[in-house]
C-alpha cells in the first residue's frame, strides 16, 4: 500500500543523502522523493512516497528519528491530507494529433506552456492518478520527453508536522 512520509530536517549539506541512504540500506524502495525549504530557511521538508505495510512504515520512521538532523517525522493519512504532483510532458506536434493533444489538455485542466512546430509542452498538476491518466492519453500521441516532480503533501486544517 502506498504511504507518504513527511520528514522535517535541518537545511544542511548532506542531510538528504543520509535520509535516502538510510532507506536504501534497509532495502526499501522510494517511489518519489521531493525536497524543499520550509517557511523557516533553517529547515527543509522531505516528502517520501513508498509502498509498504504499517510495520515497514513504523520501521522507517523509527530509523529516521535516529538521524541527528531529523527533527520531526510523520506518516500522512491519505484521508486527511492534500497531495499534488507536477509534470511537464513534451508531445509530438503533428497535424494529425494537435487537436487531440489540445483537447486532452483542456479536459485535464492542464496548460500548453510551449508550442513549436515539432512539439507541444504541457504542464499538468494534480494527484498522481490524474498525472498517470494524462500519460496514458498522451502515449499513443507520441510522448517525446517528460519530467515529474514527485509528490508534495500537507495535512488538512491547522495540523503542523
Backbone as CSV, one residue per row, in Angstrom:
resi,resn,N_x,N_y,N_z,CA_x,CA_y,CA_z,C_x,C_y,C_z
1,UNK,0.829,-1.184,0.000,0.000,0.000,0.000,0.875,1.249,0.000
2,UNK,0.485,2.241,-0.778,1.269,3.471,-0.920,1.147,4.337,0.331
3,UNK,2.296,4.780,0.833,2.346,5.614,2.036,3.156,6.873,1.747
4,UNK,2.806,7.956,2.432,3.527,9.220,2.310,4.077,9.585,3.677
5,UNK,5.368,9.866,3.717,6.036,10.251,4.964,6.602,11.656,4.781
6,UNK,6.326,12.535,5.740,6.886,13.881,5.748,7.998,13.914,6.788
7,UNK,9.161,14.414,6.386,10.326,14.467,7.267,10.802,15.920,7.330
8,UNK,10.835,16.477,8.516,11.267,17.849,8.759,12.714,17.769,9.225
9,UNK,13.640,18.356,8.443,15.071,18.217,8.724,15.760,19.579,8.741
10,UNK,16.943,19.612,9.346,17.768,20.812,9.274,18.202,20.996,7.826
11,UNK,18.202,22.239,7.364,18.577,22.554,5.994,20.104,22.677,5.928
12,UNK,20.760,21.509,5.911,22.223,21.466,5.917,22.727,20.499,4.865
13,UNK,23.965,20.705,4.478,24.636,19.867,3.497,24.648,18.403,3.948
14,UNK,24.273,17.480,3.070,24.378,16.048,3.327,23.192,15.391,3.995
15,UNK,22.209,16.172,4.450,21.073,15.593,5.166,20.249,14.697,4.241
16,UNK,19.987,15.159,3.038,19.214,14.357,2.091,19.913,13.034,1.788
17,UNK,21.220,13.065,1.649,21.986,11.841,1.394,21.838,10.857,2.544
18,UNK,21.887,11.361,3.774,21.750,10.486,4.935,20.349,9.878,5.014
19,UNK,19.319,10.690,4.736,17.938,10.192,4.790,17.710,9.139,3.712
20,UNK,18.049,9.449,2.470,17.825,8.486,1.383,18.715,7.263,1.543
21,UNK,19.928,7.452,2.022,20.842,6.331,2.243,20.328,5.373,3.302
22,UNK,19.752,5.915,4.365,19.183,5.083,5.419,18.088,4.183,4.846
23,UNK,17.227,4.739,4.035,16.125,3.967,3.452,16.672,2.931,2.473
24,UNK,17.624,3.332,1.645,18.216,2.434,0.656,18.949,1.261,1.321
25,UNK,19.717,1.547,2.360,20.495,0.489,3.043,19.609,-0.594,3.633
26,UNK,18.387,-0.246,3.952,17.458,-1.229,4.514,16.651,-1.946,3.436
27,UNK,16.964,-1.654,2.181,16.335,-2.359,1.071,14.943,-1.888,0.726
28,UNK,14.570,-0.698,1.201,13.256,-0.154,0.883,13.360,0.668,-0.393
29,UNK,12.312,0.667,-1.203,12.312,1.428,-2.445,11.514,2.716,-2.265
30,UNK,12.082,3.820,-2.700,11.403,5.119,-2.671,10.736,5.313,-4.021
31,UNK,9.415,5.524,-4.020,8.693,5.775,-5.274,8.867,7.222,-5.722
32,UNK,8.793,8.152,-4.785,9.082,9.552,-5.114,9.656,10.232,-3.885
33,UNK,10.483,11.243,-4.146,11.142,11.986,-3.083,11.189,13.444,-3.523
34,UNK,10.629,14.313,-2.700,10.597,15.737,-3.008,11.144,16.496,-1.813
35,UNK,11.989,17.492,-2.088,12.620,18.249,-1.007,12.515,19.737,-1.301
36,UNK,12.247,20.509,-0.272,12.232,21.959,-0.427,12.346,22.648,0.909
37,UNK,12.822,23.874,0.848,12.931,24.703,2.042,11.536,24.991,2.588
38,UNK,11.419,25.102,3.896,10.131,25.397,4.537,9.983,26.907,4.745
39,UNK,8.964,27.289,5.486,8.757,28.700,5.812,9.921,29.249,6.637
40,UNK,10.656,28.367,7.296,11.859,28.726,8.038,13.064,28.242,7.221
41,UNK,13.913,29.149,6.738,15.032,28.741,5.878,16.058,27.820,6.549
42,UNK,15.961,27.646,7.856,16.865,26.734,8.551,16.440,25.272,8.416
43,UNK,15.228,25.039,7.894,14.682,23.683,7.808,14.165,23.384,6.405
44,UNK,14.233,22.119,6.042,13.670,21.623,4.789,12.663,20.534,5.113
45,UNK,11.777,20.309,4.162,10.784,19.250,4.306,11.019,18.249,3.187
46,UNK,11.159,17.002,3.559,11.325,15.915,2.601,10.028,15.125,2.593
47,UNK,9.443,14.956,1.411,8.239,14.147,1.272,8.629,12.877,0.534
48,UNK,8.418,11.742,1.175,8.809,10.444,0.627,7.554,9.616,0.387
49,UNK,7.445,9.049,-0.800,6.338,8.149,-1.118,6.924,6.757,-1.290
50,UNK,6.345,5.783,-0.578,6.833,4.398,-0.611,5.660,3.437,-0.594
51,UNK,5.908,2.234,-1.054,4.933,1.162,-0.899,5.345,0.324,0.301
52,UNK,4.380,-0.034,1.130,4.699,-0.873,2.276,3.553,-0.941,3.258
53,UNK,3.680,-1.871,4.174,2.652,-2.028,5.199,2.988,-1.164,6.411
54,UNK,2.139,-1.223,7.412,2.327,-0.403,8.616,3.630,-0.751,9.347
55,UNK,3.991,-2.025,9.364,5.227,-2.439,10.041,6.435,-1.786,9.369
56,UNK,6.469,-1.802,8.046,7.565,-1.192,7.292,7.643,0.301,7.586
57,UNK,6.498,0.981,7.577,6.487,2.418,7.830,6.962,2.729,9.245
58,UNK,6.528,1.915,10.202,6.963,2.099,11.592,8.486,1.954,11.688
59,UNK,9.035,0.965,10.996,10.489,0.762,10.979,11.211,1.965,10.391
60,UNK,10.743,2.436,9.237,11.376,3.577,8.565,11.322,4.811,9.447
61,UNK,10.175,5.091,10.033,10.021,6.273,10.883,10.949,6.198,12.092
62,UNK,11.020,5.046,12.742,11.920,4.889,13.893,13.379,5.089,13.499
63,UNK,13.777,4.570,12.353,15.153,4.733,11.885,15.451,6.197,11.542
64,UNK,14.484,6.884,10.936,14.691,8.290,10.580,14.911,9.138,11.823
65,UNK,14.177,8.858,12.891,14.346,9.622,14.128,15.747,9.473,14.718
66,UNK,16.459,8.423,14.351,17.809,8.213,14.873,18.846,9.103,14.184
67,UNK,18.482,9.698,13.048,19.410,10.595,12.357,19.449,11.947,13.059
68,UNK,20.650,12.457,13.247,20.880,13.684,14.018,20.101,14.890,13.479
69,UNK,20.086,15.115,12.174,19.480,16.310,11.594,17.970,16.224,11.386
70,UNK,17.377,15.079,11.694,15.925,14.907,11.543,15.245,15.433,12.793
71,UNK,14.303,16.361,12.602,13.611,16.975,13.736,12.229,16.373,13.975
72,UNK,11.468,16.107,12.883,10.125,15.539,13.006,9.885,14.597,11.832
73,UNK,9.094,13.561,12.084,8.709,12.613,11.039,7.242,12.279,11.256
74,UNK,6.484,12.234,10.160,5.075,11.892,10.289,4.596,11.169,9.042
75,UNK,3.871,10.083,9.262,3.205,9.405,8.149,1.883,10.136,7.931
76,UNK,1.654,10.595,6.705,0.433,11.335,6.408,-0.698,10.378,6.075
77,UNK,-1.853,10.673,6.619,-3.065,9.890,6.378,-3.691,10.363,5.069
78,UNK,-3.915,9.449,4.127,-4.467,9.810,2.821,-5.791,10.552,2.925
79,UNK,-6.606,10.204,3.911,-7.923,10.824,4.031,-7.867,12.212,4.667
80,UNK,-6.727,12.552,5.263,-6.617,13.832,5.956,-5.450,14.666,5.438
81,UNK,-5.097,14.489,4.164,-4.011,15.275,3.601,-4.307,15.610,2.141
82,UNK,-3.595,16.595,1.659,-3.719,17.041,0.278,-2.398,16.742,-0.421
83,UNK,-2.471,16.063,-1.578,-1.266,15.707,-2.338,-1.350,16.292,-3.735
84,UNK,-0.215,16.714,-4.257,-0.134,17.189,-5.629,1.211,16.785,-6.214
85,UNK,1.205,16.711,-7.540,2.409,16.402,-8.292,2.393,17.292,-9.531
86,UNK,3.555,17.631,-10.036,3.680,18.432,-11.251,4.405,17.605,-12.293
87,UNK,3.936,17.709,-13.543,4.614,17.027,-14.642,4.687,17.967,-15.837
88,UNK,5.821,17.976,-16.486,5.967,18.606,-17.790,6.131,17.480,-18.787
89,UNK,5.339,17.523,-19.869,5.401,16.469,-20.880,5.461,17.122,-22.262
90,UNK,6.419,16.665,-23.056,6.573,17.154,-24.417,6.000,16.096,-25.352
91,UNK,5.038,16.523,-26.200,4.342,15.612,-27.100,4.569,16.074,-28.539
92,UNK,4.696,15.117,-29.460,4.868,15.457,-30.873,3.737,16.362,-31.346
93,UNK,4.091,17.371,-32.138,3.106,18.305,-32.688,2.971,18.013,-34.186
94,UNK,1.913,17.288,-34.529,1.630,16.998,-35.932,0.214,17.443,-36.255
95,UNK,-0.082,17.582,-37.525,-1.443,17.960,-37.937,-2.460,16.944,-37.421
96,UNK,-2.057,15.679,-37.407,-2.969,14.601,-37.024,-3.298,14.594,-35.532
97,UNK,-2.354,14.969,-34.665,-2.615,14.840,-33.228,-2.782,16.159,-32.485
98,UNK,-2.508,17.280,-33.126,-2.529,18.589,-32.447,-3.862,18.852,-31.746
99,UNK,-4.961,18.671,-32.450,-6.283,18.944,-31.865,-6.560,18.022,-30.678
100,UNK,-6.142,16.762,-30.791,-6.372,15.810,-29.704,-5.549,16.166,-28.459
101,UNK,-4.308,16.585,-28.674,-3.461,16.986,-27.541,-4.068,18.198,-26.846
102,UNK,-4.483,19.190,-27.604,-5.054,20.402,-27.018,-6.382,20.090,-26.323
103,UNK,-7.183,19.223,-26.915,-8.451,18.831,-26.294,-8.217,18.113,-24.963
104,UNK,-7.296,17.161,-24.947,-6.980,16.434,-23.712,-6.432,17.386,-22.655
105,UNK,-5.628,18.350,-23.086,-5.068,19.340,-22.169,-6.190,20.125,-21.486
106,UNK,-7.194,20.505,-22.243,-8.332,21.235,-21.670,-9.135,20.353,-20.723
107,UNK,-9.383,19.113,-21.119,-10.166,18.190,-20.282,-9.482,17.953,-18.939
108,UNK,-8.161,17.809,-18.954,-7.395,17.551,-17.723,-7.042,18.833,-16.966
109,UNK,-7.535,19.971,-17.444,-7.227,21.271,-16.846,-5.726,21.494,-16.729
110,UNK,-5.030,21.132,-17.778,-3.588,21.333,-17.879,-3.352,22.587,-18.723
111,UNK,-2.081,22.914,-18.981,-1.751,24.104,-19.771,-0.675,23.773,-20.788
112,UNK,-0.857,24.248,-22.014,0.213,24.197,-23.005,1.127,25.368,-22.668
113,UNK,2.389,25.075,-22.332,3.300,26.147,-21.911,4.374,26.445,-22.950
114,UNK,4.481,25.579,-23.979,5.418,25.845,-25.066,4.888,25.184,-26.335
115,UNK,5.002,25.915,-27.438,4.482,25.434,-28.711,5.534,25.672,-29.775
116,UNK,5.992,24.616,-30.403,6.899,24.722,-31.537,6.321,23.873,-32.661
117,UNK,6.819,24.037,-33.873,6.318,23.200,-34.974,6.533,21.699,-34.733
118,UNK,7.507,21.340,-33.895,7.822,19.933,-33.659,7.132,19.344,-32.438
119,UNK,6.871,20.175,-31.404,6.365,19.630,-30.140,5.533,20.637,-29.365
120,UNK,4.633,20.089,-28.548,3.856,20.866,-27.575,4.328,20.443,-26.192
121,UNK,4.597,21.401,-25.322,4.950,21.073,-23.944,3.770,21.442,-23.060
122,UNK,3.334,20.465,-22.255,2.145,20.626,-21.423,2.539,20.500,-19.952
123,UNK,1.951,21.373,-19.130,2.130,21.331,-17.678,0.864,20.764,-17.066
124,UNK,1.018,19.708,-16.252,-0.120,19.068,-15.597,0.164,19.032,-14.099
125,UNK,-0.811,19.449,-13.291,-0.678,19.330,-11.839,-1.907,18.628,-11.295
126,UNK,-1.706,17.905,-10.210,-2.820,17.223,-9.575,-2.368,15.987,-8.851
127,UNK,-3.326,15.178,-8.414,-2.975,13.921,-7.753,-2.251,12.980,-8.726
128,UNK,-1.510,12.059,-8.192,-0.738,11.123,-9.007,-1.617,10.372,-10.004
129,UNK,-2.820,10.011,-9.610,-3.727,9.288,-10.516,-4.054,10.126,-11.754
130,UNK,-4.235,11.416,-11.586,-4.511,12.306,-12.720,-3.305,12.373,-13.653
131,UNK,-2.119,12.475,-13.081,-0.890,12.534,-13.878,-0.751,11.244,-14.690
132,UNK,-0.966,10.107,-14.040,-0.861,8.812,-14.730,-1.900,8.688,-15.842
133,UNK,-3.118,9.162,-15.600,-4.167,9.107,-16.619,-3.800,9.973,-17.825
134,UNK,-3.213,11.134,-17.580,-2.802,12.004,-18.680,-1.704,11.342,-19.515
135,UNK,-0.786,10.686,-18.844,0.274,9.961,-19.564,-0.343,8.892,-20.462
136,UNK,-1.313,8.157,-19.934,-1.975,7.107,-20.726,-2.631,7.673,-21.985
137,UNK,-3.197,8.864,-21.882,-3.832,9.503,-23.040,-2.777,9.982,-24.038
138,UNK,-1.651,10.469,-23.547,-0.623,11.041,-24.413,0.269,9.994,-25.088
139,UNK,0.442,8.822,-24.479,1.340,7.807,-25.047,1.070,7.519,-26.520
140,UNK,-0.170,7.249,-26.917,-0.416,6.962,-28.332,-0.174,8.172,-29.251
141,UNK,-0.144,9.377,-28.671,0.047,10.589,-29.468,1.522,10.927,-29.660
142,UNK,2.386,10.255,-28.928,3.825,10.431,-29.116,4.510,11.292,-28.087
143,UNK,4.714,10.744,-26.895,5.477,11.463,-25.862,6.941,11.480,-26.290
144,UNK,7.501,12.677,-26.332,8.905,12.854,-26.690,9.774,12.813,-25.435
145,UNK,9.296,13.487,-24.394,10.066,13.599,-23.149,9.115,14.012,-22.050
146,UNK,9.421,13.596,-20.818,8.611,14.052,-19.685,9.434,14.091,-18.417
147,UNK,8.965,14.903,-17.466,9.649,15.073,-16.191,8.583,15.274,-15.121
148,UNK,8.701,14.548,-14.012,7.745,14.646,-12.902,8.473,15.096,-11.644
149,UNK,7.755,15.852,-10.801,8.372,16.352,-9.572,8.373,15.345,-8.447
150,UNK,7.408,14.483,-8.403,7.180,13.664,-7.221,6.115,14.329,-6.381
151,UNK,5.644,13.638,-5.386,4.516,14.088,-4.570,4.959,15.124,-3.546
152,UNK,4.155,16.172,-3.404,4.252,17.075,-2.253,2.919,16.953,-1.527
153,UNK,2.944,17.000,-0.211,1.716,16.768,0.553,1.737,17.557,1.857
154,UNK,0.549,17.975,2.258,0.337,18.635,3.550,-0.918,18.063,4.179
155,UNK,-0.933,18.048,5.518,-2.156,17.657,6.222,-3.175,18.791,6.093
156,UNK,-4.442,18.398,6.112,-5.511,19.381,6.062,-5.626,20.107,7.404
157,UNK,-6.262,21.270,7.372,-6.538,22.007,8.594,-5.312,22.656,9.185
158,UNK,-5.340,22.849,10.486,-4.249,23.565,11.151,-3.174,22.658,11.729
159,UNK,-3.188,21.382,11.349,-2.143,20.463,11.819,-0.792,20.889,11.273
160,UNK,0.216,20.779,12.098,1.585,21.118,11.703,2.436,19.883,11.944
161,UNK,3.344,19.620,11.029,4.232,18.461,11.144,4.974,18.472,12.450
